[in-house]
Amino acid sequence: MPLPQTMKAARVTHYGGPDAVVIAERPLPQPGPGEVLVQVRAAPVTAGDARMRSGKVPRGFGLLMRLALGWSRPRNPPGWAFAGVDPASGQRVFGIAGIRGGAHAEYLAVRAEQVMPLPDGLSFEEGAAFFFGGLTAAEYLIDKCRLQAGERLLINGATGAVGSAALQIARHLGATVTAVASASNHALAQRLGAAEVIDYRSQKIGGRFDVVLDVIGTLRAPQSHLAPGGRLGLISGDMAATLGALLRPRVFAGPSGEGRAKMERLIALYTAGAYRPVLGQCLPFAELAQAHAIAETFHKPGNLVVVM
Ligand SMILES: NC(=O)c1ccc[n+]([C@@H]2O[C@H](COP(=O)([O-])OP(=O)(O)OC[C@H]3O[C@@H](n4cnc5c(N)ncnc54)[C@H](OP(=O)(O)O)[C@@H]3O)[C@@H](O)[C@H]2O)c1
């Protein structure tokens, strides 16, 4: 099928509210050396997208973020991950555009090593939702906190993109999971395998845990929930907590990685039946600003996806 000359693509006009994301007609991207063109069929709208659009990041990271991403608006176009079709072969694919972005568009030029065949059992929407929370959850549980079978794990923020992936992977590793989320998401947490659920609005966390994963960054004194020898993952740590983690052997913070080996590991977890992305709301691409408004509440169940 011949390619069109133009496409609809999103850009962020300034750091601000959801209306700072606009969709406009743009020329099709031209793949450079080592890149392929993908027709995007679905893409996630994540907590990270909301942070990059609003400029609201954990305390202490604001200046650093603007120096890295752009002073008055993010330099790169939005959209971190995608599922779609390789127009050259017709193959269904999914992958990560990463910090270079551009997946909130009808076409994307992306490094070939960050594109994989989409497994037959996954829809485009699930493919779009696959990598964002899953990669972070796997890295924190397996590489950083080294969660073992039989251990007790507390997940604070257990039903969003990262938490819903962490819950599944932790169960696969043989851990017993206590999930913290609002009551409206307790059924989801239980379906994903939580042994205990806690409503952060009305209940206190009791007991001690071998691993504590503070996904959303709201635990006060998170170390107080650790058993002797316990490990702590601060997925949304502020600057002080992130620097503090460098000095403590069993505390981990900072951004997770996104290389091909980590993508392949997550696909292997899916193939083993240990992980499947939880699909929340799916909106048309034209409603991208509305999707941003939902993402920045930090209360979405699973993953939010826009469909091109
Ligand atoms: N370090 C990294 O590399 C990395 C990577 C990805 C994401 N992140 C960060 O991780 C955080 C979570 O991302 P996400 O995509 O999972 O977000 P999300 O999809 O919006 O999910 C947020 C989760 O937190 C829960 N929650 C909200 N307020 C809470 C509170 N006061 N106490 C306890 N739980 C609460 C929500 O439950 P209810 O809906 O029931 O309230 C939901 O389960 C974001 O800050 C994001 O920037 C960091």
Ligand as a Chemical Component Dictionary entry (heavy atoms), coordinates in Angstrom:
data_LIG
# 
_chem_comp.id                   LIG 
_chem_comp.type                 NON-POLYMER 
_chem_comp.pdbx_formal_charge   0 
_chem_comp.three_letter_code    LIG 
# 
loop_
_chem_comp_atom.comp_id 
_chem_comp_atom.atom_id 
_chem_comp_atom.alt_atom_id 
_chem_comp_atom.type_symbol 
_chem_comp_atom.charge 
_chem_comp_atom.model_Cartn_x 
_chem_comp_atom.model_Cartn_y 
_chem_comp_atom.model_Cartn_z 
_chem_comp_atom.pdbx_ordinal 
LIG N1  N1  N 0  11.716 4.819 37.919 1  
LIG C1  C1  C 0  11.229 4.571 36.724 2  
LIG O1  O1  O 0  11.945 4.211 35.791 3  
LIG C2  C2  C 0  9.752  4.698 36.482 4  
LIG C3  C3  C 0  9.185  4.033 35.396 5  
LIG C4  C4  C 0  7.799  4.084 35.224 6  
LIG C5  C5  C 0  7.031  4.846 36.094 7  
LIG N2  N2  N 1  7.631  5.520 37.102 8  
LIG C6  C6  C 0  6.817  6.290 38.051 9  
LIG O2  O2  O 0  6.027  5.353 38.767 10 
LIG C7  C7  C 0  4.844  5.977 39.224 11 
LIG C8  C8  C 0  3.671  5.087 38.924 12 
LIG O3  O3  O 0  3.524  4.924 37.537 13 
LIG P1  P1  P 0  2.268  4.109 36.989 14 
LIG O4  O4  O 0  2.352  4.209 35.519 15 
LIG O5  O5  O -1 2.185  2.785 37.618 16 
LIG O6  O6  O 0  1.086  5.041 37.543 17 
LIG P2  P2  P 0  -0.494 4.771 37.482 18 
LIG O7  O7  O 0  -0.782 3.815 36.368 19 
LIG O8  O8  O 0  -1.145 6.087 37.503 20 
LIG O9  O9  O 0  -0.818 3.969 38.856 21 
LIG C9  C9  C 0  -0.720 4.596 40.091 22 
LIG C10 C10 C 0  -1.022 3.581 41.190 23 
LIG O10 O10 O 0  -0.819 4.210 42.469 24 
LIG C11 C11 C 0  -1.988 4.061 43.283 25 
LIG N3  N3  N 0  -2.081 5.244 44.140 26 
LIG C12 C12 C 0  -2.461 6.505 43.828 27 
LIG N4  N4  N 0  -2.356 7.300 44.912 28 
LIG C13 C13 C 0  -1.900 6.513 45.925 29 
LIG C14 C14 C 0  -1.576 6.761 47.299 30 
LIG N5  N5  N 0  -1.712 7.975 47.859 31 
LIG N6  N6  N 0  -1.120 5.716 48.027 32 
LIG C15 C15 C 0  -0.974 4.477 47.488 33 
LIG N7  N7  N 0  -1.257 4.193 46.199 34 
LIG C16 C16 C 0  -1.726 5.208 45.445 35 
LIG C17 C17 C 0  -3.122 3.907 42.297 36 
LIG O11 O11 O 0  -4.205 3.204 42.905 37 
LIG P3  P3  P 0  -5.708 3.845 42.890 38 
LIG O12 O12 O 0  -5.990 4.127 41.445 39 
LIG O13 O13 O 0  -6.530 2.751 43.459 40 
LIG O14 O14 O 0  -5.639 5.098 43.709 41 
LIG C18 C18 C 0  -2.457 3.067 41.212 42 
LIG O15 O15 O 0  -2.421 1.724 41.627 43 
LIG C19 C19 C 0  4.790  7.355 38.546 44 
LIG O16 O16 O 0  5.224  8.320 39.476 45 
LIG C20 C20 C 0  5.801  7.232 37.429 46 
LIG O17 O17 O 0  6.361  8.480 37.077 47 
LIG C21 C21 C 0  8.972  5.460 37.328 48 
# 
loop_
_chem_comp_bond.comp_id 
_chem_comp_bond.atom_id_1 
_chem_comp_bond.atom_id_2 
_chem_comp_bond.value_order 
_chem_comp_bond.pdbx_ordinal 
LIG N1  C1  SING 1  
LIG C1  O1  DOUB 2  
LIG C1  C2  SING 3  
LIG C2  C3  SING 4  
LIG C2  C21 DOUB 5  
LIG C3  C4  DOUB 6  
LIG C4  C5  SING 7  
LIG C5  N2  DOUB 8  
LIG N2  C6  SING 9  
LIG N2  C21 SING 10 
LIG C6  O2  SING 11 
LIG C6  C20 SING 12 
LIG O2  C7  SING 13 
LIG C7  C8  SING 14 
LIG C7  C19 SING 15 
LIG C8  O3  SING 16 
LIG O3  P1  SING 17 
LIG P1  O4  DOUB 18 
LIG P1  O5  SING 19 
LIG P1  O6  SING 20 
LIG O6  P2  SING 21 
LIG P2  O7  DOUB 22 
LIG P2  O8  SING 23 
LIG P2  O9  SING 24 
LIG O9  C9  SING 25 
LIG C9  C10 SING 26 
LIG C10 O10 SING 27 
LIG C10 C18 SING 28 
LIG O10 C11 SING 29 
LIG C11 N3  SING 30 
LIG C11 C17 SING 31 
LIG N3  C12 SING 32 
LIG N3  C16 SING 33 
LIG C12 N4  DOUB 34 
LIG N4  C13 SING 35 
LIG C13 C14 SING 36 
LIG C13 C16 DOUB 37 
LIG C14 N5  SING 38 
LIG C14 N6  DOUB 39 
LIG N6  C15 SING 40 
LIG C15 N7  DOUB 41 
LIG N7  C16 SING 42 
LIG C17 O11 SING 43 
LIG C17 C18 SING 44 
LIG O11 P3  SING 45 
LIG P3  O12 DOUB 46 
LIG P3  O13 SING 47 
LIG P3  O14 SING 48 
LIG C18 O15 SING 49 
LIG C19 O16 SING 50 
LIG C19 C20 SING 51 
LIG C20 O17 SING 52 
# 
